[in-house]
Amino acid sequence: MSKKFWQEKNYKKGEFYNEYKNVCKYFGFVISGVFRIYKYHEPTGTERNVLFFTNNQFMSSFKSFLTQTSCEYYTEAMSNSETLYIHYDHLHHLYDISPAWERFGRIYAESSLNELMTNTEGFLFRTPEDRYLEMLKLHPDIMQSVPLYHVASYLGIEGPSLSRIRKRMMHPASGKEKTPALK
């Protein structure tokens, strides 16, 4: 029923899934690759990373997609990436005709709200090291695809702080980074 509405698209590193001031018309699924959502702060000329989307994750510029208003963020491919996407109108058509798709929409909205709350609470109540470990659980291969300054921005810290965190987490015998046990 839904297959005809989904399209495939490959992105090259640096290409945009959605750009600032554009309305996000598509809900995507990352088959492979990495995307980041970031905001450019014009007065300082800095970028702040808000979210990463990696293999087997859904993605969109949530607020813009849900409200169909212009986006305050950029969504950029950080590596060559393969995606599936569906247009807003087609997804809402599926919601209208299928209780299963409507349920999917509710579950996705609930999980997005949970992710937003987890990120917000992380900045309010958790250490940068804890946020780093959480990021590695969500995106285990991200360190191979994203420059460290983007990871630092996502964590809300400066590069030297990220270096110290990574150094503390290095296993002395193997020199490899410890990763949290996935449950």
MIDO-143075 format. One record per residue: residue number from 1; x, y, z of N, C-alpha, C in turn. Coordinates in Angstrom, 3 decimals. Example, Ala and Ser with C-alpha at 12.3 -4.5 7.8 and 13.67 -1.06 7.14 Angstrom:
MIDO-143075
 resi       nx       ny       nz      cax      cay      caz       cx       cy       cz
    1   13.190   -5.690    7.800   12.300   -4.500    7.800   13.200   -3.300    7.800
    2   12.850   -2.250    7.080   13.670   -1.060    7.140   12.900    0.030    7.870
This chain:
MIDO-143075
 resi       nx       ny       nz      cax      cay      caz       cx       cy       cz
    1    0.818   -1.187    0.000    0.000    0.000    0.000    0.872    1.265    0.000
    2    1.943    1.287    0.768    2.744    2.512    0.895    3.949    2.547   -0.027
    3    4.328    1.403   -0.571    5.569    1.308   -1.339    5.631    2.314   -2.475
    4    4.520    2.560   -3.140    4.510    3.474   -4.287    4.816    4.921   -3.893
    5    4.666    5.255   -2.619    4.901    6.626   -2.169    6.347    6.905   -1.766
    6    7.108    5.861   -1.498    8.485    6.018   -1.046    9.427    6.103   -2.239
    7   10.361    7.033   -2.175   11.346    7.231   -3.238   12.745    7.031   -2.654
    8   13.667    6.603   -3.507   15.068    6.467   -3.096   15.836    7.701   -3.546
    9   16.792    8.101   -2.736   17.676    9.194   -3.137   19.025    9.007   -2.472
   10   20.069    9.215   -3.260   21.427    9.199   -2.739   21.902   10.639   -2.606
   11   22.608   10.911   -1.520   23.175   12.231   -1.272   24.687   12.110   -1.244
   12   25.344   13.089   -1.814   26.789   13.174   -1.700   27.109   13.982   -0.450
   13   28.274   13.715    0.109   28.731   14.467    1.274   28.616   15.960    0.972
   14   27.990   16.698    1.879   27.831   18.146    1.720   26.515   18.573    1.091
   15   25.766   17.641    0.526   24.459   17.986   -0.046   23.440   18.156    1.072
   16   22.435   18.981    0.799   21.409   19.272    1.795   20.151   18.443    1.558
   17   19.650   17.889    2.643   18.341   17.235    2.655   17.272   18.313    2.755
   18   17.538   19.322    3.568   16.653   20.480    3.709   17.519   21.670    4.081
   19   17.111   22.851    3.626   17.896   24.050    3.891   17.113   25.076    4.698
   20   17.861   25.953    5.313   17.327   27.064    6.095   16.294   27.825    5.277
   21   15.179   28.123    5.909   14.058   28.892    5.347   13.213   28.117    4.352
   22   13.594   26.887    4.017   12.745   26.043    3.176   11.812   25.243    4.068
   23   10.639   24.924    3.572    9.721   24.049    4.289   10.158   22.611    4.051
   24   10.281   21.841    5.114   10.651   20.427    4.999    9.417   19.650    4.544
   25    9.435   19.200    3.311    8.284   18.516    2.708    8.407   16.999    2.761
   26    9.550   16.490    3.248    9.801   15.053    3.178   10.196   14.475    4.529
   27    9.730   13.268    4.744   10.093   12.461    5.895   11.017   11.378    5.359
   28   12.216   11.284    5.917   13.205   10.383    5.358   13.597    9.245    6.274
   29   14.252    8.291    5.673   14.827    7.162    6.384   16.238    6.971    5.857
   30   17.211    6.970    6.755   18.614    6.810    6.370   18.917    5.319    6.263
   31   19.138    4.877    5.048   19.539    3.483    4.840   21.004    3.343    5.237
   32   21.819    4.268    4.749   23.225    4.296    5.143   23.719    5.727    5.041
   33   24.640    6.069    5.924   25.211    7.407    5.906   24.950    8.162    7.194
   34   25.314    9.453    7.163   25.174   10.324    8.326   24.674   11.687    7.860
   35   23.702   12.212    8.582   23.214   13.569    8.362   23.294   14.320    9.684
   36   23.393   15.625    9.578   23.330   16.454   10.775   22.309   17.550   10.547
   37   21.627   17.941   11.625   20.798   19.142   11.616   21.579   20.174   12.399
   38   21.735   21.354   11.800   22.472   22.411   12.479   21.851   23.759   12.195
   39   22.172   24.698   13.053   21.727   26.076   12.890   22.958   26.956   12.774
   40   22.895   27.849   11.835   23.974   28.819   11.652   23.608   30.078   12.433
   41   24.528   30.502   13.310   24.327   31.701   14.116   25.077   32.845   13.442
   42   24.332   33.669   12.720   24.941   34.705   11.886   25.828   35.691   12.646
   43   25.406   36.187   13.818   26.260   37.178   14.497   27.667   36.679   14.827
   44   27.784   35.385   15.141   29.103   34.848   15.499   29.735   34.040   14.375
   45   28.954   33.737   13.341   29.475   32.926   12.242   29.738   31.481   12.630
   46   29.026   30.983   13.628   29.230   29.616   14.096   28.036   28.733   13.751
   47   28.302   27.444   13.674   27.267   26.443   13.468   27.115   25.645   14.756
   48   25.871   25.333   15.090   25.588   24.499   16.267   24.828   23.271   15.807
   49   25.421   22.100   16.009   24.767   20.852   15.638   23.719   20.487   16.675
   50   22.550   20.114   16.195   21.427   19.797   17.071   21.181   18.291   17.134
   51   21.200   17.643   15.986   20.930   16.203   15.909   21.793   15.566   14.837
   52   22.039   14.283   15.005   22.621   13.450   13.959   21.602   12.370   13.620
   53   21.585   11.968   12.365   20.797   10.826   11.916   21.766    9.884   11.225
   54   21.751    8.617   11.620   22.670    7.631   11.067   21.878    6.425   10.557
   55   22.590    5.384   10.171   21.981    4.191    9.575   20.724    3.743   10.308
   56   19.701    3.451    9.511   18.440    2.891   10.015   17.691    3.807   10.970
   57   17.799    5.102   10.747   17.039    6.062   11.547   16.181    6.917   10.622
   58   14.998    7.273   11.121   14.148    8.219   10.406   14.685    9.611   10.625
   59   14.441   10.497    9.652   14.919   11.872    9.813   13.961   12.844    9.153
   60   13.923   14.017    9.726   13.264   15.172    9.123   13.652   16.380    9.961
   61   13.376   17.536    9.432   13.465   18.750   10.239   12.106   18.835   10.928
   62   12.010   18.214   12.099   10.736   17.907   12.744    9.741   19.066   12.759
   63   10.141   20.174   13.318    9.213   21.289   13.490    8.692   21.772   12.139
   64    9.576   21.940   11.183    9.177   22.386    9.859    8.274   21.352    9.187
   65    8.622   20.082    9.300    7.830   19.030    8.676    6.437   18.963    9.287
   66    6.364   18.981   10.608    5.062   18.847   11.279    4.156   20.048   11.053
   67    4.731   21.249   11.025    3.918   22.468   10.890    3.864   22.989    9.460
   68    4.687   22.428    8.582    4.800   22.872    7.198    5.074   24.371    7.123
   69    6.019   24.805    7.964    6.496   26.190    7.968    7.994   26.184    7.676
   70    8.531   27.349    7.374    9.947   27.414    7.001   10.827   26.930    8.149
   71   11.927   26.325    7.751   12.837   25.672    8.683   13.897   26.652    9.186
   72   14.247   26.531   10.431   15.291   27.360   11.034   16.654   26.667   11.006
   73   16.712   25.494   10.396   17.918   24.683   10.417   18.297   24.206    9.011
   74   19.501   23.716    8.913   19.977   23.011    7.725   20.067   21.533    8.086
   75   19.781   20.659    7.113   20.016   19.230    7.277   20.950   18.815    6.154
   76   22.154   18.385    6.530   23.232   18.154    5.567   23.773   16.737    5.680
   77   24.085   16.146    4.533   24.743   14.838    4.504   26.203   15.024    4.916
   78   26.646   14.272    5.906   28.027   14.321    6.384   28.890   13.262    5.706
   79   28.248   12.399    4.949   28.946   11.361    4.185   28.053   11.034    2.994
   80   28.584   10.322    2.037   27.718    9.833    0.972   26.662    8.965    1.639
   81   25.404    9.192    1.293   24.308    8.565    2.028   23.224    8.069    1.077
   82   22.552    7.035    1.517   21.427    6.473    0.775   20.181    6.594    1.646
   83   19.100    7.111    1.069   17.883    7.340    1.839   16.643    6.873    1.086
   84   15.585    6.737    1.837   14.223    6.640    1.327   13.485    7.858    1.865
   85   12.527    8.368    1.107   11.760    9.502    1.608   10.330    9.447    1.080
   86    9.442   10.100    1.808    8.038   10.190    1.438    7.594   11.642    1.612
   87    6.778   12.116    0.702    6.271   13.488    0.763    5.249   13.606    1.894
   88    5.199   14.766    2.506    4.267   15.078    3.595    2.835   14.672    3.236
   89    2.366   15.064    2.047    0.985   14.765    1.640    0.738   13.264    1.535
   90    1.696   12.521    1.018    1.534   11.076    0.898    1.510   10.402    2.266
   91    2.364   10.861    3.169    2.373   10.286    4.513    1.037   10.551    5.206
   92    0.513   11.748    5.073   -0.777   12.064    5.705   -1.929   11.320    5.033
   93   -1.806   11.045    3.763   -2.794   10.194    3.085   -2.777    8.799    3.713
   94   -1.585    8.263    3.945   -1.483    6.951    4.590   -2.078    6.981    5.996
   95   -1.847    8.069    6.735   -2.454    8.200    8.062   -3.983    8.138    7.954
   96   -4.520    8.786    6.931   -5.982    8.854    6.760   -6.602    7.506    6.403
   97   -5.892    6.683    5.651   -6.507    5.444    5.163   -6.093    4.192    5.930
   98   -5.088    4.315    6.802   -4.577    3.114    7.456   -4.338    3.343    8.950
   99   -5.063    2.609    9.790   -4.787    2.705   11.226   -3.345    2.336   11.575
  100   -2.754    1.411   10.823   -1.360    1.011   11.102   -0.417    2.182   10.839
  101   -0.633    2.915    9.743    0.215    4.073    9.463   -0.045    5.202   10.452
  102   -1.292    5.372   10.843   -1.588    6.391   11.854   -0.875    6.035   13.171
  103   -0.868    4.766   13.507   -0.164    4.307   14.710    1.343    4.546   14.578
  104    1.886    4.258   13.393    3.298    4.545   13.130    3.593    6.019   13.415
  105    2.742    6.915   12.907    2.938    8.350   13.124    2.936    8.715   14.601
  106    2.012    8.113   15.351    1.951    8.391   16.789    3.195    7.882   17.492
  107    3.606    6.661   17.167    4.793    6.087   17.810    6.033    6.901   17.455
  108    6.146    7.312   16.196    7.295    8.123   15.798    7.289    9.466   16.536
  109    6.122   10.100   16.646    6.033   11.380   17.364    6.424   11.193   18.837
  110    5.966   10.116   19.446    6.314    9.839   20.840    7.816    9.625   20.990
  111    8.422    8.877   20.090    9.861    8.622   20.207   10.661    9.899   19.944
  112   10.179   10.748   19.048   10.859   12.032   18.796   10.786   12.933   20.018
  113    9.617   12.974   20.652    9.485   13.768   21.873   10.408   13.222   22.954
  114   10.487   11.908   23.070   11.389   11.302   24.054   12.838   11.691   23.767
  115   13.241   11.650   22.492   14.606   12.025   22.134   14.878   13.486   22.464
  116   13.915   14.334   22.164   14.055   15.761   22.482   14.196   15.975   23.984
  117   13.375   15.315   24.765   13.450   15.453   26.227   14.774   14.899   26.762
  118   15.221   13.781   26.227   16.488   13.191   26.657   17.636   14.146   26.365
  119   17.646   14.750   25.169   18.698   15.716   24.829   18.646   16.936   25.742
  120   17.453   17.454   25.975   17.305   18.632   26.838   17.760   18.319   28.253
  121   17.308   17.199   28.801   17.719   16.802   30.146   19.217   16.552   30.209
  122   19.771   16.031   29.122   21.212   15.804   29.075   21.987   17.091   29.260
  123   21.558   18.143   28.582   22.242   19.434   28.715   22.019   20.054   30.089
  124   20.888   19.775   30.700   20.597   20.364   32.006   21.212   19.595   33.175
  125   21.248   18.256   33.062   21.559   17.456   34.243   22.706   16.450   34.087
  126   23.252   16.300   32.887   24.285   15.290   32.685   25.599   15.942   32.300
  127   26.660   15.228   32.564   27.987   15.735   32.221   28.230   15.565   30.721
  128   29.163   16.316   30.174   29.521   16.114   28.766   29.967   14.678   28.481
  129   30.649   14.056   29.435   31.078   12.672   29.253   29.873   11.738   29.132
  130   28.865   11.950   29.962   27.646   11.142   29.873   26.942   11.364   28.538
  131   26.897   12.611   28.068   26.277   12.909   26.767   27.055   12.240   25.631
  132   28.377   12.211   25.767   29.233   11.549   24.782   28.910   10.055   24.717
  133   28.804    9.413   25.874   28.478    7.985   25.913   27.103    7.716   25.312
  134   26.153    8.583   25.600   24.805    8.433   25.041   24.845    8.571   23.515
  135   25.617    9.522   23.020   25.766    9.709   21.578   26.336    8.444   20.935
  136   27.342    7.845   21.571   27.937    6.621   21.025   26.945    5.461   21.006
  137   26.031    5.420   21.971   25.001    4.385   21.960   24.043    4.591   20.787
  138   23.659    5.843   20.553   22.722    6.144   19.464   23.370    6.046   18.088
  139   24.636    6.417   18.004   25.350    6.496   16.730   26.739    5.867   16.887
  140   26.809    4.541   16.980   28.078    3.884   17.316   29.220    4.127   16.327
  141   28.929    4.408   15.077   29.987    4.575   14.081   30.260    6.038   13.730
  142   29.698    6.943   14.476   29.766    8.353   14.091   31.179    8.918   14.094
  143   32.028    8.413   14.952   33.384    8.959   15.044   34.191    8.695   13.771
  144   33.770    7.716   12.967   34.461    7.437   11.712   33.947    8.322   10.573
  145   32.818    9.003   10.765   32.180    9.741    9.677   32.119   11.243    9.860
  146   32.251   11.705   11.081   32.010   13.116   11.384   33.255   13.720   12.025
  147   33.694   14.884   11.540   34.836   15.550   12.177   34.560   15.840   13.661
  148   35.595   15.780   14.451   35.445   15.949   15.902   34.820   17.278   16.292
  149   35.085   18.343   15.526   34.494   19.632   15.896   32.974   19.608   15.762
  150   32.433   18.763   14.878   30.976   18.615   14.787   30.433   17.838   15.980
  151   31.172   16.832   16.408   30.774   16.069   17.599   30.799   16.981   18.819
  152   31.853   17.783   18.962   31.948   18.715   20.091   30.769   19.680   20.089
  153   30.418   20.211   18.919   29.286   21.129   18.813   27.994   20.449   19.245
  154   27.786   19.226   18.795   26.594   18.459   19.169   26.515   18.275   20.683
  155   27.676   18.046   21.308   27.715   17.831   22.758   27.667   19.135   23.550
  156   27.802   20.265   22.851   27.768   21.563   23.527   29.061   21.894   24.241
  157   30.179   21.385   23.718   31.486   21.633   24.331   32.465   22.079   23.250
  158   33.629   22.495   23.670   34.696   22.883   22.739   35.565   21.660   22.430
  159   36.297   21.741   21.346   37.156   20.640   20.906   38.114   20.115   21.955
  160   38.827   21.001   22.680   39.756   20.488   23.706   39.050   19.666   24.791
  161   37.826   20.055   25.137   37.078   19.273   26.136   36.747   17.886   25.604
  162   36.383   17.808   24.336   36.110   16.510   23.731   37.376   15.659   23.715
  163   38.498   16.267   23.407   39.762   15.524   23.409   40.062   14.952   24.787
  164   39.819   15.737   25.829   40.053   15.248   27.193   39.116   14.091   27.536
  165   37.852   14.218   27.142   36.893   13.134   27.398   37.347   11.860   26.703
  166   37.703   11.979   25.448   38.132   10.801   24.690   39.407   10.205   25.283
  167   40.312   11.058   25.723   41.564   10.568   26.313   41.280    9.795   27.601
  168   40.361   10.307   28.440   40.009    9.615   29.685   39.363    8.260   29.404
  169   38.713    8.140   28.268   37.989    6.912   27.959   38.828    5.893   27.199
  170   40.038    6.270   26.859   40.909    5.335   26.131   41.327    4.205   27.055
  171   41.286    3.017   26.533   41.747    1.854   27.282   43.271    1.839   27.209
  172   43.971    1.841   28.338   45.425    1.969   28.306   46.140    0.831   27.569
  173   45.608   -0.377   27.612   46.316   -1.501   26.999   46.184   -1.518   25.478
  174   44.981   -1.276   24.965   44.776   -1.417   23.525   44.820   -0.093   22.780
  175   44.630    1.023   23.491   44.593    2.316   22.820   43.300    2.547   22.071
  176   42.326    1.656   22.260   41.038    1.821   21.588   40.035    2.451   22.534
  177   39.118    3.184   21.934   38.102    3.864   22.709   37.125    2.853   23.308
  178   36.812    3.011   24.569   35.808    2.167   25.195   34.465    2.641   24.717
  179   33.567    1.724   24.420   32.214    2.096   24.092   31.306    1.455   25.114
  180   30.183    2.103   25.384   29.284    1.543   26.387   28.679    0.228   25.896
  181   28.380   -0.636   26.839   27.714   -1.894   26.491   26.314   -1.580   25.997
  182   25.966   -2.103   24.841   24.631   -1.879   24.294   23.710   -2.933   24.860
  183   22.538   -2.489   25.258   21.565   -3.425   25.835   20.508   -3.756   24.825
